[in-house]
Amino acid sequence: MGTALPGAINNGVSKEEIRAIIHVIAIYCGVPQALECFRAARKVLEDQ
């Protein structure tokens, strides 16, 4: 997630769309994995 996120943001994916994608990850992969994705996304978004 951490390596794909900057590319997604550079290609116009909004924060709301990223949030929706991570919610789908929670459904299919479980809440623990989604929480890890949220942490990675927060770090990438703070760095930008």
MARBA-3410 file (N, C-alpha, C, O; in Angstrom, 1 decimal):
48
0.8,-1.2,0.0,0.0,0.0,0.0,0.9,1.3,0.0,0.6,2.2,-0.7 ~ 1.9,1.2,0.8,2.7,2.4,0.9,3.4,2.8,-0.4,3.6,4.0,-0.6 ~ 3.7,1.9,-1.3,4.4,2.2,-2.5,3.4,2.6,-3.6,3.8,3.4,-4.5 ~ 2.2,2.1,-3.6,1.2,2.4,-4.6,0.5,3.7,-4.3,0.0,4.3,-5.3 ~ 0.4,4.1,-3.1,-0.4,5.3,-2.7,0.1,6.6,-3.3,-0.7,7.3,-3.9
1.4,6.9,-3.3,1.8,8.1,-4.0,1.5,8.2,-5.4,1.1,9.2,-6.0 ~ 1.6,7.0,-6.1,1.3,7.0,-7.5,-0.2,7.2,-7.8,-0.6,7.9,-8.7 ~ -1.0,6.7,-6.9,-2.5,6.8,-7.0,-2.8,8.3,-6.8,-3.6,8.9,-7.5 ~ -2.2,8.9,-5.8,-2.5,10.4,-5.5,-2.0,11.2,-6.7,-2.7,12.2,-7.1 ~ -0.9,10.9,-7.3,-0.4,11.6,-8.4,-1.3,11.5,-9.7,-1.2,12.3,-10.6
-2.0,10.4,-9.7,-2.9,10.1,-10.8,-4.4,10.6,-10.6,-5.3,10.3,-11.3 ~ -4.6,11.4,-9.5,-5.9,12.0,-9.3,-6.8,11.2,-8.4,-8.0,11.6,-8.3 ~ -6.4,10.2,-7.6,-7.2,9.5,-6.7,-7.4,10.4,-5.5,-6.4,10.8,-4.9 ~ -8.6,10.7,-5.1,-8.9,11.6,-3.9,-8.7,10.8,-2.6,-8.7,9.6,-2.6 ~ -8.7,11.6,-1.5,-8.6,11.0,-0.2,-9.9,10.2,0.1,-9.8,9.1,0.7
-11.0,10.7,-0.4,-12.3,10.0,-0.1,-12.3,8.6,-0.9,-12.8,7.6,-0.4 ~ -11.7,8.6,-2.1,-11.6,7.4,-2.9,-10.7,6.4,-2.2,-11.0,5.2,-2.2 ~ -9.6,6.9,-1.7,-8.6,6.0,-0.9,-9.3,5.4,0.3,-9.2,4.2,0.6 ~ -10.1,6.2,1.0,-10.8,5.7,2.2,-11.8,4.6,1.8,-11.9,3.6,2.4 ~ -12.5,4.8,0.7,-13.5,3.8,0.2,-12.8,2.5,-0.2,-13.3,1.4,0.1
-11.6,2.6,-0.8,-10.9,1.4,-1.2,-10.5,0.7,0.1,-10.5,-0.6,0.1 ~ -10.0,1.4,1.1,-9.6,0.7,2.3,-10.8,0.1,3.0,-10.6,-0.9,3.7 ~ -12.0,0.7,2.9,-13.2,0.0,3.5,-13.4,-1.3,2.8,-13.9,-2.2,3.4 ~ -13.2,-1.3,1.5,-13.4,-2.6,0.7,-12.4,-3.6,1.2,-12.7,-4.8,1.3 ~ -11.2,-3.2,1.4,-10.1,-4.0,2.0,-10.6,-4.6,3.3,-10.3,-5.8,3.5
-11.2,-3.8,4.1,-11.7,-4.4,5.4,-12.7,-5.5,5.2,-12.7,-6.5,6.0 ~ -13.6,-5.3,4.2,-14.6,-6.4,4.0,-13.9,-7.7,3.5,-14.3,-8.7,4.0 ~ -13.0,-7.5,2.6,-12.4,-8.7,1.9,-11.2,-9.3,2.7,-11.0,-10.5,2.6 ~ -10.4,-8.5,3.3,-9.2,-8.9,3.9,-9.2,-8.9,5.5,-8.4,-9.5,6.1 ~ -10.2,-8.2,6.0,-10.3,-8.1,7.5,-9.9,-6.8,8.0,-9.2,-6.0,7.4
-10.5,-6.5,9.2,-10.2,-5.2,9.8,-8.8,-5.0,10.2,-8.3,-3.9,10.0 ~ -8.0,-6.0,10.7,-6.6,-5.7,11.0,-5.8,-5.2,9.8,-5.0,-4.3,9.9 ~ -6.1,-5.8,8.7,-5.3,-5.4,7.5,-5.8,-4.0,7.1,-4.9,-3.2,6.6 ~ -7.0,-3.7,7.2,-7.5,-2.4,6.8,-6.9,-1.3,7.7,-6.5,-0.2,7.3 ~ -6.8,-1.6,9.0,-6.2,-0.7,9.9,-4.7,-0.4,9.6,-4.3,0.7,9.6
-4.0,-1.4,9.1,-2.6,-1.3,8.7,-2.6,-0.4,7.4,-1.7,0.4,7.3 ~ -3.6,-0.6,6.6,-3.6,0.3,5.3,-3.9,1.7,5.7,-3.3,2.6,5.1 ~ -4.8,1.9,6.7,-5.1,3.3,7.1,-3.8,4.0,7.7,-3.6,5.1,7.4 ~ -3.1,3.2,8.5,-1.8,3.7,9.0,-0.9,4.1,7.9,-0.3,5.2,8.0 ~ -0.7,3.3,6.9,0.2,3.5,5.9,-0.3,4.7,5.0,0.5,5.6,4.7
-1.6,4.8,4.8,-2.1,5.9,4.0,-1.9,7.2,4.8,-1.5,8.2,4.2 ~ -2.2,7.2,6.1,-2.0,8.4,6.9,-0.5,8.9,6.8,-0.3,10.1,6.6 ~ 0.4,8.0,6.9,1.8,8.4,6.9,2.2,9.0,5.5,2.8,10.0,5.4 ~ 1.7,8.4,4.4,2.0,8.9,3.1,1.4,10.3,2.9,2.0,11.2,2.3 ~ 0.1,10.4,3.3,-0.5,11.7,3.1,0.1,12.8,4.0,0.1,14.0,3.5
0.6,12.5,5.2,1.2,13.5,6.0,2.6,13.9,5.4,3.0,15.0,5.5 ~ 3.3,12.9,4.7,4.6,13.2,4.1,4.5,14.1,2.9,5.4,14.8,2.5 ~ 3.3,14.2,2.3,3.1,15.0,1.1,2.7,16.4,1.4,2.6,17.2,0.4
END
